[in-house]
Amino acid sequence: MRITVLSDIHDNVWKLAAALDAARGSDAMICCGDLCSPFIVHQIGRGFAKPVHVVFGNNDGDLFRIASNARQYEHIRIHGEFFRGEFGGRKFAANHYDNIARAIAASGEFDVVCYGHNHVYDVARIGRTLAINPGAVMGAKFAADGSRTDVASTMVVYDTESDSATRVEL
């Protein structure tokens, strides 16, 4: 199976459109939070017809309307702050925050742990677990003082058969 992993959309509908186009060959999608506005759910729901699993991030302010919009699409599931599931015989977890997700990965309970938050693409083994930060669809990262640095808009396609993650630039 091919699983698209994306995070930190931050309402960038133009880059999200490119991500949804790149995800067409995938069997499922995991969104690691920071969709931001509720209308992003409609973009995802109409642009990707297979199962979508969403966890909330720190910038998802209108959780009620995000969840309400998701109910309009049978294939979208909102999991709150933590997702646990299985694809292609591999155990997955997802959380928005890098520090929490890396601790989950260190537990060894999962084959793959997905996260976002810091907008920094990173794929690394933590023990036996593959930890995937797909980077930010938004295309920027921020320093502690709020200054912005533009970065490539990225996502990841994970293949359960080969246990490999492929970076996709949007």
Rosetta silent file (secondary structure, phi, psi, omega in degrees, C-alpha in Angstrom):
SEQUENCE: MRITVLSDIHDNVWKLAAALDAARGSDAMICCGDLCSPFIVHQIGRGFAKPVHVVFGNNDGDLFRIASNARQYEHIRIHGEFFRGEFGGRKFAANHYDNIARAIAASGEFDVVCYGHNHVYDVARIGRTLAINPGAVMGAKFAADGSRTDVASTMVVYDTESDSATRVEL
SCORE:     score description
SCORE:     0.000 S_00000001
   1 L     0.000  150.447  175.767    0.000    0.000    0.000 S_00000001
   2 E  -112.010  126.123 -177.896    0.983    3.595   -0.598 S_00000001
   3 E  -117.486  120.341  173.920    0.178    6.064    2.176 S_00000001
   4 E   -81.642  132.801  176.760    0.406    9.819    1.619 S_00000001
   5 E  -120.903  123.500  176.193    1.566   11.708    4.706 S_00000001
   6 E  -138.969  163.602 -176.617    1.155   15.466    4.841 S_00000001
   7 L  -157.497  163.558  168.541    1.101   18.160    7.488 S_00000001
   8 L    52.327   58.866  178.438    0.954   21.875    8.172 S_00000001
   9 L   -71.512  -41.465  179.072   -1.207   23.030    5.280 S_00000001
  10 L    49.056   44.956  174.863   -1.944   26.383    6.957 S_00000001
  11 L    65.885   13.200  178.365   -4.641   27.221    4.388 S_00000001
  12 L   -79.056   84.329 -174.945   -2.250   27.098    1.411 S_00000001
  13 H   -65.488  -27.822 -178.917   -4.907   25.881   -1.026 S_00000001
  14 H   -70.280  -46.674  177.814   -2.557   26.156   -4.011 S_00000001
  15 H   -71.512  -33.373  175.949    0.077   23.810   -2.563 S_00000001
  16 H   -62.396  -40.108  177.444   -2.669   21.550   -1.181 S_00000001
  17 H   -59.267  -41.729  177.425   -4.047   21.178   -4.714 S_00000001
  18 H   -65.798  -38.838  178.800   -0.594   20.049   -5.861 S_00000001
  19 H   -64.598  -43.487  179.687   -0.372   17.640   -2.913 S_00000001
  20 H   -64.919  -36.202  176.380   -3.764   16.123   -3.692 S_00000001
  21 H   -64.882  -43.601  179.813   -2.737   15.689   -7.306 S_00000001
  22 H   -68.401  -22.993 -176.848    0.500   13.960   -6.227 S_00000001
  23 L   -86.176   -4.739 -172.766   -1.461   11.726   -3.831 S_00000001
  24 L   -54.180  -31.119 -179.586   -3.774   10.260   -6.471 S_00000001
  25 L   -85.713    0.846 -177.422   -1.923    6.935   -6.605 S_00000001
  26 L   -85.851  157.834 -178.989   -2.041    6.438   -2.841 S_00000001
  27 L   -93.424  -19.216  179.607   -4.374    4.106   -0.980 S_00000001
  28 E  -161.819  167.819  179.637   -4.863    6.327    2.083 S_00000001
  29 E  -135.460  141.567  170.679   -3.779    9.651    3.559 S_00000001
  30 E  -118.269  125.540  176.131   -2.637   10.760    6.996 S_00000001
  31 E  -111.320  119.374 -172.332   -2.812   14.478    7.755 S_00000001
  32 L   -90.909   28.932  170.815   -0.722   15.413   10.796 S_00000001
  33 L    98.358  172.553 -175.901   -2.531   18.619   11.700 S_00000001
  34 L    60.130   48.052  166.847   -2.584   22.351   11.103 S_00000001
  35 L   -63.509  -44.639  179.877   -5.124   22.277    8.320 S_00000001
  36 L    90.622  -86.803 -175.349   -6.161   25.607    9.923 S_00000001
  37 L   -86.609  148.249  179.554   -9.502   26.668    8.387 S_00000001
  38 L   -58.199  -28.332 -178.192  -12.504   24.357    8.159 S_00000001
  39 H   -65.297  -20.154  178.284  -12.768   24.874    4.368 S_00000001
  40 H   -61.945  -32.589  178.158   -9.543   22.875    3.930 S_00000001
  41 H   -58.746  -41.574  178.317  -11.537   19.745    4.830 S_00000001
  42 H   -63.760  -39.586  178.638  -13.685   20.285    1.720 S_00000001
  43 H   -61.130  -44.530  179.209  -10.577   20.613   -0.437 S_00000001
  44 H   -67.994  -46.066 -177.508   -9.255   17.314    0.918 S_00000001
  45 H   -60.756  -37.056  179.616  -12.648   15.576    0.797 S_00000001
  46 H   -85.614  -23.284 -174.307  -13.227   16.489   -2.839 S_00000001
  47 H   -96.619  -10.675  179.913   -9.618   16.062   -3.922 S_00000001
  48 L  -143.392  115.734 -170.294   -8.826   12.648   -2.443 S_00000001
  49 L   -91.168   -6.622 -177.428  -11.456    9.894   -2.517 S_00000001
  50 L   -96.297  177.518 -175.381   -9.742    7.226   -0.422 S_00000001
  51 L   -56.232  134.498  177.683   -9.496    7.019    3.397 S_00000001
  52 E  -124.580  128.497  179.348   -8.164   10.163    5.085 S_00000001
  53 E  -117.374  124.789 -173.593   -7.088   10.185    8.734 S_00000001
  54 E  -121.358  133.060  167.424   -6.653   13.582   10.406 S_00000001
  55 L  -112.580  151.739 -179.508   -5.148   14.582   13.750 S_00000001
  56 L   -79.960  148.851  173.607   -5.464   18.102   15.089 S_00000001
  57 L  -113.638 -179.441 -176.424   -2.567   20.527   15.324 S_00000001
  58 L   -72.814  -14.562  179.132   -2.004   23.616   17.428 S_00000001
  59 L  -105.901    8.543  176.223   -3.355   25.968   14.729 S_00000001
  60 L   -85.337   85.715 -169.946   -6.607   24.118   14.076 S_00000001
  61 L   -76.822  -38.995 -174.951   -8.735   26.707   15.856 S_00000001
  62 L  -101.867   72.041 -175.519  -12.294   25.868   14.825 S_00000001
  63 H   -61.594  -35.381  179.744  -12.379   22.197   15.759 S_00000001
  64 H   -59.572  -49.229 -177.317  -16.181   22.110   15.757 S_00000001
  65 H   -75.407  -30.956  173.393  -16.452   23.199   12.124 S_00000001
  66 H   -60.942  -47.932  179.673  -13.498   21.113   11.005 S_00000001
  67 H   -65.635  -40.212  178.195  -15.226   18.043   12.514 S_00000001
  68 H   -61.770  -44.079  178.409  -18.627   19.105   11.114 S_00000001
  69 H   -64.333  -39.460 -179.542  -17.185   19.444    7.626 S_00000001
  70 H   -62.758  -32.501  179.489  -15.444   16.084    7.919 S_00000001
  71 L   -64.755  -16.203  178.413  -18.781   14.398    8.688 S_00000001
  72 L   -78.469   -8.047 -177.653  -19.892   15.342    5.168 S_00000001
  73 L  -125.014  114.457 -177.986  -17.294   12.923    3.747 S_00000001
  74 L   -60.582  -25.504 -174.749  -17.570    9.229    4.571 S_00000001
  75 L   -90.924   -2.114  179.132  -13.885    8.687    3.843 S_00000001
  76 E  -103.973  129.343  177.811  -12.540   11.327    6.286 S_00000001
  77 E  -121.709  127.005  174.698  -11.957   10.396    9.926 S_00000001
  78 E   -95.042  128.269 -175.535  -11.001   12.911   12.599 S_00000001
  79 L  -112.737   12.190 -177.624   -8.986   11.277   15.380 S_00000001
  80 L    72.729 -129.641 -176.750   -8.438   14.169   17.756 S_00000001
  81 L   -96.281   -7.745 -175.441   -4.803   14.415   18.830 S_00000001
  82 L  -143.368  129.772  174.607   -3.746   10.790   18.253 S_00000001
  83 E  -113.333  137.615  174.531   -4.239    8.316   15.417 S_00000001
  84 E  -134.390  127.629 -179.705   -3.572    4.617   15.693 S_00000001
  85 E  -163.586 -177.430 -179.254   -4.180    2.315   12.724 S_00000001
  86 E  -136.500  135.268  176.022   -2.842   -0.343   10.417 S_00000001
  87 E  -135.254  129.576  175.664   -2.058   -0.250    6.705 S_00000001
  88 L    53.935   34.593  178.781   -0.594   -3.117    4.717 S_00000001
  89 L    79.635    5.994  179.110    0.222   -5.048    7.893 S_00000001
  90 E  -110.420  138.758  179.506    2.168   -2.149    9.445 S_00000001
  91 E   -85.688  128.005 -178.040    1.162   -0.401   12.659 S_00000001
  92 E  -116.336  150.740  167.383    0.887    3.391   12.346 S_00000001
  93 E  -138.615  154.438  175.256    0.536    6.248   14.782 S_00000001
  94 E  -146.581  141.904  175.963    0.237    9.972   14.149 S_00000001
  95 L  -150.402  154.721 -177.566    0.376   13.054   16.338 S_00000001
  96 L   -72.687  -39.122 -167.121    1.040   16.666   15.419 S_00000001
  97 L   -86.180  131.727 -177.946    3.906   17.419   17.778 S_00000001
  98 H   -61.378  -43.592 -177.583    7.471   16.354   16.985 S_00000001
  99 H   -67.307  -37.497  178.132    8.528   15.817   20.619 S_00000001
 100 H   -70.261  -46.102 -177.831    5.478   13.665   21.402 S_00000001
 101 H   -62.971  -39.178  179.503    5.705   11.676   18.164 S_00000001
 102 H   -66.469  -34.602  175.556    9.393   10.935   18.625 S_00000001
 103 H   -68.193  -39.246  175.874    8.649    9.589   22.125 S_00000001
 104 H   -61.970  -44.137  178.390    5.867    7.424   20.674 S_00000001
 105 H   -60.839  -40.702 -179.007    8.321    6.138   18.061 S_00000001
 106 H   -65.013  -19.979  178.885   10.893    5.350   20.780 S_00000001
 107 L   -65.907  -24.909 -179.405    8.314    3.107   22.481 S_00000001
 108 L    78.192    3.727 -177.852    8.756    0.573   19.671 S_00000001
 109 L   -74.010  -24.829 -173.869    5.022   -0.140   19.611 S_00000001
 110 L  -118.479  154.733  174.540    4.571    1.096   16.037 S_00000001
 111 L   -80.628  -36.086 -176.595    6.236    0.470   12.696 S_00000001
 112 E  -137.988  132.776  173.716    5.636    4.039   11.497 S_00000001
 113 E  -125.455  127.874 -176.897    4.965    7.253   13.427 S_00000001
 114 E  -112.372  145.760 -178.494    3.964   10.404   11.532 S_00000001
 115 L  -159.391  177.386  178.389    4.090   13.993   12.790 S_00000001
 116 L  -147.005 -121.127  172.709    4.572   17.613   11.779 S_00000001
 117 L    77.793  -53.861 -173.716    4.535   20.866   13.763 S_00000001
 118 L   -90.024   -1.570  176.317    8.068   22.161   13.216 S_00000001
 119 L    64.542   22.521 -178.203    7.749   22.307    9.382 S_00000001
 120 L  -114.292  115.073  176.829   11.054   20.451    8.964 S_00000001
 121 L   -59.182  131.957  177.511   11.130   17.429    6.662 S_00000001
 122 E  -160.507  129.189  172.722   12.725   14.467    8.437 S_00000001
 123 E  -127.956  118.904 -175.243   12.588   10.712    7.954 S_00000001
 124 E  -150.437  153.080  173.076   14.601    8.723   10.480 S_00000001
 125 E   -85.708  131.540  170.931   14.691    5.427   12.317 S_00000001
 126 E  -119.483  100.050 -169.681   14.123    5.626   16.038 S_00000001
 127 L    65.143 -127.775  179.472   14.910    2.112   17.133 S_00000001
 128 L   -90.534   -6.265 -173.686   12.896   -0.115   14.814 S_00000001
 129 E   -93.127  136.780  174.126   10.276    2.577   14.098 S_00000001
 130 E   -89.214  118.509  178.172   10.321    4.840   11.067 S_00000001
 131 E   -98.711  125.755 -175.282    9.501    8.401   12.161 S_00000001
 132 E  -121.420  117.773  165.651    8.154   10.576    9.327 S_00000001
 133 E  -110.241  110.402 -175.265    7.825   14.341    9.342 S_00000001
 134 L   -74.646    0.152 -173.222    6.653   15.139    5.805 S_00000001
 135 L    82.003 -168.680 -175.397    7.565   18.812    6.150 S_00000001
 136 L  -109.909  126.442  171.208    5.034   21.558    5.577 S_00000001
 137 L   -58.689  -34.254 -178.178    2.654   21.825    2.660 S_00000001
 138 L   -53.123  -40.410  179.831    2.637   25.536    3.572 S_00000001
 139 L    89.921   27.905  176.810    6.218   26.039    2.357 S_00000001
 140 E  -154.619  155.694  171.016    7.672   27.976    5.285 S_00000001
 141 E  -130.921  161.517 -172.516    9.167   27.428    8.724 S_00000001
 142 E  -129.215  139.393  176.306    9.375   29.837   11.630 S_00000001
 143 L   -83.712  170.096 -179.637   12.036   30.643   14.220 S_00000001
 144 L   -58.340  -29.425 -179.894   11.284   31.224   17.891 S_00000001
 145 L   -85.893    4.389  177.792   11.206   34.982   17.247 S_00000001
 146 L    88.663   -2.612  179.333    8.539   34.505   14.556 S_00000001
 147 L   -70.715  143.572 -174.760   10.800   35.184   11.597 S_00000001
 148 E  -102.577  140.937  170.302    9.917   33.168    8.501 S_00000001
 149 E  -123.512  124.733  176.513   12.166   31.156    6.229 S_00000001
 150 E   -72.284  135.706  177.633   10.693   29.854    2.992 S_00000001
 151 L  -132.221  167.340  176.820   11.300   26.130    2.483 S_00000001
 152 L   -63.002  139.346  171.645   10.170   23.623   -0.119 S_00000001
 153 L   -77.547  124.014 -174.838    6.562   22.512    0.204 S_00000001
 154 E  -137.065  162.359  170.203    6.785   18.778    0.774 S_00000001
 155 E  -147.973  177.532 -179.651    4.875   15.637    1.630 S_00000001
 156 E  -130.271  143.835  168.307    5.816   11.957    1.842 S_00000001
 157 E  -114.491  118.331 -179.363    4.519    8.820    0.182 S_00000001
 158 E  -100.779  135.278  178.736    5.224    5.760    2.318 S_00000001
 159 E  -107.276  117.180 -176.874    5.220    2.270    0.765 S_00000001
 160 L   -68.768  -28.887 -178.771    4.219   -0.486    3.203 S_00000001
 161 L   -71.022  -43.794 -177.273    5.772   -3.246    1.087 S_00000001
 162 L   -94.747   -6.078 -176.513    9.257   -1.747    0.892 S_00000001
 163 L    53.172   48.220 -177.968    9.038    0.135    4.225 S_00000001
 164 E  -130.200  149.012  179.205   10.316    3.223    2.455 S_00000001
 165 E  -115.955  130.204  179.956    9.356    6.890    2.479 S_00000001
 166 E  -112.543  123.867  176.965    9.673    9.051   -0.623 S_00000001
 167 E   -72.909  134.894  176.929    9.870   12.843   -0.345 S_00000001
 168 E  -122.932  119.391  175.073    7.601   14.673   -2.789 S_00000001
 169 E   -89.116  137.671 -175.447    8.196   18.368   -3.514 S_00000001
 170 L   -99.854    0.000    0.000    5.101   20.306   -4.486 S_00000001
